[in-house]
Amino acid sequence: MRHLTIIVFLFAMLAFPSTVLADIAPPINPPGTNPQPGVDVTQVRMLSESVLIDVNSDTVSGALGSARVTANFSMRNLGTTDESMAVRFPISADNGRGQISEIVNFAVKVNGQQITHRLASYPDIRYLSQDIPWAEFDVTFPVGQDVEIEVTYTLNGSGYAPYTAFYYILETGAGWKDTIGSADITLRLPYPASSQNIILNTEIGWAETTPNGSFEGNEMRWRFENFEPAADAEVRNLQFALVAPYAWQAVLTERNNVTNTPNDGEAWGRLAKAYKEIFLMSKGYRTDAGGEELYQLSVDAYERCLALLPNDAQWHAGFAELLASHSYWDAFMKDPTPETYRALDEIRIALQLAPNDATVQRIAQDIYFMFMDGISQTETGYDFLWLTQTPTALPATPTIAPAYEPTLPAATVTPLSDQPAPTPIPEASSPLCGPFALIPLLAATFWWKRKHK
């Protein structure tokens, strides 16, 4: 019967388009780019380029962040006559929704001297369907001499929080003579860079970080040599998918808090929630190595929180949300995992502690729709069918230590009528918001199952 529910669920998702943001491509801000020669045929070669994408620290909740780009190009005229041309640089692009946006704070230097630029119109570098604004500036390339060009500007992040993405297009440099000699690309964060805050080997819906970069301190670096960007797909267009700075700053803040006050259960709960929010995605979760680390860190932090605050219903519910969301996708079209049972027990405890709490009720409802074979809804709450069918000592979530004791110790629970109202602690909205737009259909499925048991 579980498989029937999932099949109906899948059919509904395909038949009725969801309004979840991750289901559609976001508007994409203009990327960083290499300059283009202003002539069709040139003897000027791009010997080397060095590009720094310096991500700004941004603590505004929900902000996608910005980055200051500094790109240096070493050019040499390999011909027999001097060349003068209007070098072109794209400063705008169609964002994918028919709107033209521009990069800001554009400036250019030639051989260390600031020069002026003017606006010109050329085709959009993505769609080639319309003319859009470009920057244009005059440069003379003497025979056999190196000319240094530096451009600086600000890029805005693209996507949906808590993730963001920046882009850099090397392909616009394909018009220069021969191959590009070398390219050193550096993504610099305002804190140590790692696979937890730069997302590797995983598509976040609108970007996937270019592979083969290396970490060093606050930076991730890429190097390419003697390549033709118009022909080499790997180095044609670079992408950088990362946790939005505000979201990672929240992690750093809470890490500092638990270091300074290790017995503060609320701080451990906030840290667990911060990890959870950058681990879960709108449909599924991060499957990259950094995502796996974040999941385990969130589990550990919730366990520390609940060891200090065993009677806090909202933190039990928040932990249940993490476990249920993870196990839902792991168990898709399969039997429940040990985490499923643990998630059910955590939400059962939360409901015992605060049956009327809005956050607890919301998460309980979400988990009910995830596991309709294992939970039944009654007039007074929920029956946890899978818990009553399993041994008292529920299986622990794999790799999690210390061992988990699932039953609620009676000595630590005061009657609900004597408990103070729990302090509201905002929890993240369900990562499975799209499926929950299908509540009427799922409710009908539930009715059919009950009728035919």
N, C-alpha and C positions, 0 to 999 in steps of 0.2 A: 504493500500500500504506500510505503514511503516513496517508492519509485514512481508510482502513479502521480503523486502530488508533485514531484519534481518535474515530470514530463509536462503536466498541465502548466506548471510555473514557467517552464522554458517556452512553451507555446505562447503563453500570454506575453512574455517579454518580446518575442519575435513579432507577434501580431499587433501589439500596441506600443508605439514608440514611447520610450521613457523620456522624462524631462530632466533626468539627472545630468549635471553639467559634464561629467566625464564621458557621457555618451556622444558628445559632439565636440568638434574641434574648437578650441578657444580662438579668439582673435590673436594673431601673432604680431608682435611689434617688429619694427624693422631690425634686421640683423646687422652685425658688423660685417664689413667686406674689405676686400683688396681693391686698390684703385685700378681703373682701366685706362689703357692708352687712348688718346683722342684721335688716333689714325688707324686705318685698317691694317697697314703693314709697317712694322717698326723694327729697327735693329737694336732697340734697347731691351736689355734683359734684366729681370728681377733676380739679382744675385742671392739675396737673402731677405727675409722678413722676420721681425720679432713682434709678437702681439701679446699684450698684457690686458686681460679682462679682469679688472679689479672690482670685485663685488663690494658694494657699500653695506655697512651695518644699518639695518632698518628694524626697529622694534615696534612699528605700528602693526597691530594685529590685522592679519589678512592681506598685508601688502606683499606684492610680488617682488619688490626690491628693484635695484638698479645697479649698474656697473659702469665704472669709468674705463674707457678703452684708450690705450695708447699703442699705436701701431707704427713701427719704424721699418722703412723699406730702403734697401741699398740697391741702386740702379746703375747700370753701366751700358754705355753706347758701344756696341761691338762693330759698328759700321765704319764707313770712311768719311762721312760728313756729319756735321752737327745736326741735331734734330730739335726743333721747338714745336711744342704741341700743347693743347689744352687737355690736361689730365682730368679724367672724370671720376667722380666718387658718388655712389648712390647713397642718398641720405633719407630716402622714404621708400615705402612699400605698401602695397595693398595688404590689409590685415586679414584677408580671407573672407571678409564680409562686405567687400565693396567700399571700404573706407580707407583713406590714405592717411597714414601717420608718419611722423618724421622723427629722426634722432635729433638730439639737442646738443648745444654747446660744441658745435663742430668748429675746429680750427686746424690750420695746416702750416707747417714750416718746411722750407726747402734749404738744405745746408745750414740749418740752425736759425734761419731768419724767418720770422712770421710774415706770411704773405696773405693777400686778400683772395677771396674766392667769390664766385658769382653763381647764381642759380641758372640752371638750364633744364631742358625737358628731354628725357630719353625714356625708352620703354621700361616698364616695371621688370625688375630682375627675376621675379618669380613667375609671373603669368604672361609677360610680354604682350599684354592685351591693351595697354593704354600707356600714354606718356605721363610721367610723374616727375617731381622735382629731383634733380641731382645737383651736387656741388661740382664746380668746374674751376680749375686754376691753371695758370700758364707756367710751364717749366721748360728750360732749355737743357738738353743733354749733350755736352761736348764729347767729341770722340775720345774714347779711351779713359774717360774720367768717371769716377764714382760720384753719383748724386744721391744725397740722403733726403728722403721725404718722411716727414712725421705727421700723422693725423691723430687728433684726439677728439673724443665725443663721448656722449653718455647714452648707454643702452638701457631700456626698461625691460624688466622681466615679463615673460609671457606665461599664460596658463591659468591654473586654478590653485589657490592656496589649499593645503600648506606646502605645495611644491611650486617651483618656478623653473624657467628655462631661459637660457641665452643662446644665441646663434652667431656663427661667424662663417662667411662664405668666402672660400678661397678661389672659387671658380671665376670670379670677375677678373682675376689676375692672369687668366689664360691667354689674353691678347698680346702679352709681352713676348719677346723673342725666346724661342727654345723653352726649356723647362724652368721651373722655379728652383734655384739652387738649393735653398734650405728654408724651412719655416719652423720657428720655435713659438709655440702657442702656450701661454700660461694662464690658467684660471686661478685667481687668488681670492681666498675667502678672508673675512675679518676674524677668523678663529682657525684652529687646526683643521685641516682638510682630512676627510676619511671617507670610507665607503658607507658610513652611516649618513653623512650629510651630502655626499655626491653620489647619485644613484647610478649604479653600474649594471650593465647586462639586463636591464629591465626597462621596458617601454612604459612611461608614465601617462601615456594617452596622447601626448603631443610632442614628445621629445625623448630621445634615448642618447645618453652620453657616448660620445665617440670613444671607441675602445683604445686600448694600448697606451693610456696615459700612466704616469707614475706620480706617486705622492711624495712631497717633500715639504714638511712644515705646514704652512697655511696654503700651500699651492698644489695643484695638479698640473703636470706638464706633458706636452706632446712635441715630438720632433719628427719632421718629414724632410727627406732629401731627394733632390733631382726628380721632381714629380711634375706631371702635367695635370693640373686640377680639372681640366675639362674632360679628361678621360679616366681619371682614377676616382671611382666613387667613394672610396674610403676617406680620401682627403679633400673631396670636393666641397662638401658642406659640413661644418662641425656643429655639434650640438652639445649642450651642457645642461643636464637635468639635475636639479639639486633641491634640497629642502629649503624653503624660503627662509631668509635670514631671521625674520621675527620668530619663526617656529623653532629654529635651532637655538636662538638666544634664550628662549623659554627653557629649553633643556639645560643649557649652561647655568642659568639662574637657579633652577631647582637642584642641579647637582651641587652647586655651591651651598645651597641651603641645607641639604642633608649632610654635607660634610661638616658644616658648622653646628648643626643641631641634629645629631643622628637619632635622637629619641623623639623627634617631632613627627608623629604619624601623618599629620596633614601634609607636611613637606614631602614625605615619601609618596603619598597619594598623588600630589600634584606632579611629581616627577614621573610616576607611572603613567599618568594621563598624558603628559607631554610626549613620552615615548610612544604611547598608543596612537596619538593623533598623527604622527609621522610614519607609523608602520601601516595602519589601515588605509586602504584606498576605497573609493566609492563603491567599487565592486571587486572585492578580493582584498589582497594585502601584498606588500612588497615581498617578492620571492628572491631578491638578490641577497648576497651574503650579509651586507649591512642591514637589510631588513630583518633577517633572521636574528642578528645580534640585538636589534632594537626590540624584537618580540621578547626575547629572553630577559632583557633588561627591564622591560615593562612588567613581566611576570614577577621577577625578583622584587621590584619596587612595590608592587601591590602586596606581595606577601609580607614585606617589612611593614607596610602601612597597616595591614590588618592584624599583624602580631601586636602592634601598639594600640590599635583602635578596633578591637574585635566586635564591638557593638555598633559600628558605623554602617548603616544600611546602604548609603550611597556609594561608599567605597567598595562594599561587597558587590553592588550592582555594576559598578564600573569595571571591576575585575571580571564579572560574569560576561559583560559585553565583549571584552578583549578575547576571552577564551571561546565564547560562542562564535564570534565572527571568524576567528582563525579556524576553528573546527568545522564550521559550516562549509567553508570552501574545501577543506581537506576531505570532508566526508561526502561531498557532492556526488550523488548517485552511488554512494557506498554506505556501509554501516557506520554508526556513530564511532567516534574516537574516544579515548579516555578523557580528552579535554572536554568533550561534549557533556559527559556526566559531571565533570567538575564544574562546568559553567552552569548546569542546571542546579547543582547544589548551592552554588554561590548566589544565584538569584532567588532560590528558595529561602536561604538565610536572610537575604535582604528583605523579602516580603514578610518574613516572620517579624523582623525588627521594625519595619515601617511600612505596613501594608498600604497606606494611603499616600505615601510620598510620590510626588509627580515624577521625579527622575526615576525612581525604582519602578513605577508603573510603566513608564515609557519603555525602559529597557526590557522589562518582563514581556511586554507586548511584542517587541521586536524579536526576542528570543523565541517566543511562542510561534511566530510566523516562520522562523527558521527551522524549527523542529516540531512540526505539528503532529508527527507520529509519537513523539515522546512526551508531549504535554497536552493536557486537555483543559479547556476553559470551563469553569463552573460558575454558578451564580455568585459565589463568594470569593473566587480567586482562580487558582490553578491546581490541577493534580499533576504531579510529576511521575508519569507512568514509568518512564525508563529508570527512575531512581528506585521505585519499589520493586522493579524486576532485577535489580542488581544487588550484590552483597552489600552489607553495611559499610565495609571498607572499600570505598570506590577506588578504582585504579588511579594512580597518580599520573599527572601529565608527564609524558616522557621528557627526560633530561632535566627536570626541575628538581632542585634541592632547596631546602630540606623537604623531607617527605611530608605530604599533605594529609591532614586528618580532616575528612570531609564533614563529619557530624558536628552539630552545633552543641558545645558544652552547656548543659542545662544550668550549671552554677554561674555562668557568666551572663545569662540572659535574664533581665528583669522583665516583669510583666509589661506589655505594651502600654497599658493604661498609665503606668508609673514613669514611663520614660519621657524625658524632655524631647521636644521636637528636634529632629536632627538639623544641624546647620546646613543651609543649602549650599551645595558644592556643584557648580555647573559642570556637567559632563558633556563630552563630545556627542553630537548628534549621530545617529546610527550611520555606519558606513554603507549600509545597504538600503539607502533611502529610495533608490529607483524601484526595487522590488516591492517596497511597502506602498508604492502608489497603486499596487494591484490588490489592495486589501479586499475589495468586494469579490473578486474572482477567487481569491484564496479562501475566503469565508465560505463561498459556495462549495469549493472543493472539500473543505472540512465537513460541511453538512452532509455531502455525499458519502464521505468515508464513514461518518457516524451511522448513517442510515443503512449502510451495507456491511457493517461489522457482523 
